[in-house]
Amino acid sequence: MYDYRNNLKRILNKTAGDDKSLQNSLSAIKAILAMAEGGEVVSTQVVPKKEKSSDHNQEKIQLFNSLLNNIAELIASPGNEKAKKEASGAIHKLTFFGGISKKYGKSLGRLDNVIQKSVETDQVVNQKIFEQALKPKKQVKRDYRTGKRYTIIRTLSGAQLTTDNGDIAFEVNENQIHSLNLKTGDIVEALENKTSLGPEVEILRVVGYKNMRKRDYDQIETFRYGVVQGSSGNLSVSRNVKGQKLKIRGKNIIVPVDSSYYQNGTVHLEDGSIVDLAWYSEDVRLKKDPASAVKIRWIYETEAPKRVGKTPKKINKTNLSPTKIETLDLDLHYQRVGIAIGDNQNEKILEEIVNKYNGIPIPINAFEGKKKAMENQIKNLDIVILVTAFAAHDSTWNIREFASKYKVKFAVSSSKGYQSFERALYRAANGMPAYEGNQQLEYKKKKIKNKAN
């Protein structure tokens, strides 16, 4: 009987670890066993299925390329885990080739050990930090659906955002509350601001309302649009813009106000200022000293009219020097700008501001009409500016919701003043916060020279 063991040894030595090589070796062994059982051997040398030597050579070349590329990567970035893994894998596969393992086995084993010991250096870490710092930061796209829901409980100035359990999650200032005209019981979606800039939480939209028991919160009374009168250091409020007197528990009250009080660091009290006042209904001070229980909730930005003398001075044009008029560095490029304001208040002035910056003004009656009609107006706009002074509650959050839904640029002007609206327009066009609040925002300006005639 023919001794076929030498043939089996040769086959096993040539067997690699991949599926194709194992399958070919198995077929060759089966063929040898079949010939041994039949007692007839045509040749003393039996080989497995004919293999393409070019395939093996191609595989070796690919493995060597992978090994060299990953070693180069490790030299450039020591400790690169991906390069370590791929280089080590290429070495292991190369050892399955008989000739390579026999000639270079020790060298490859040593190289594998060195690769595994490769660790990050301080230089590599610093380089990564530097590259990360140079990468442009992507602007976070806030989806209003990602916000959590809270219930509003109003305070004298601002509000508390409470959870379903009645716990206070956040406290927000009057800027956010006033811009959305929120009241106790409103259910809002809010997103926590984890950065150090801006408010701690941003109210995104109003989603509903629930009736709360009076014992669950302190009742608040308000006096809206009160007129500040007097001279600096001796200012007070006793009536509102309609001439109605300030009354607390049936008594006419005069509330002194501090002229040094500033809202957001810019809006201050003076003769003619318009304010909202608030006080707790059950404050014990209301009996003896009601004025001490009253707090200023909001100061409206107003523009005092220019006073012109009876005999204006004649201007000598020859003595005029070129003047510089400051204007914001803004070009709307004919975008459609919705002006959400009611009762045609300052509508023409605001339209002129939009025209000044090459926009197309489109007035929106924000405080009347059906919700669907308002939605149809907003979805076709590029920008919408909401003027919240004297705004209706429902329309305020409807406008913000539709602007978010249709990706319309949105900003809030807290008053009908020229500068407030102009800044809101600038913020909306440049993707800045919707409301200014107490943030230090930069409004770039350009200067235009007007030469005398």
Buried (B, 14 or more C-beta within 10 A) or exposed (E): EEEBEEBBEBBEEBBBEEEEBEEBBBEBBEBBEEBBEEEEBEEEEBBBEEEEEEEBEEBBEEBEEBBEBBBEBBEEBBBBEEBBEBBBBBBEBBBBBEEBBEEBEEEBEEBBEEBEEBEEEEEBEEEEEEEEEEEEEEEEEEEBEEBBEBBBBBBBBBBBBBEEEEEEBBEBBBBBBBBBBBBBBBEBBBBEBEEEEEBBBBBBBBBEBEEBEEEEBBEBBBBBBBBBBBEEEEBBBBBBEEEEEBEBEEEEBEBEBEBEEEBBEEBEBBBEBBBBBBBBEEBEEBEEEBBEBBBBBBBBBBEEEEEEEEEEEEEEEEEEEEEEEEEBEBEBEEBBBBBBBBEEEBBEEBBEBBEBBEBBBBBBBBBEEEEEEBBEBBEEBBBBBBBBBBBEBEBBBBBBBBBBEEEBBBBBBBBBBBBBBBBBBBBBBBEBBBBBBEEEEEBEEEEEEEEEE
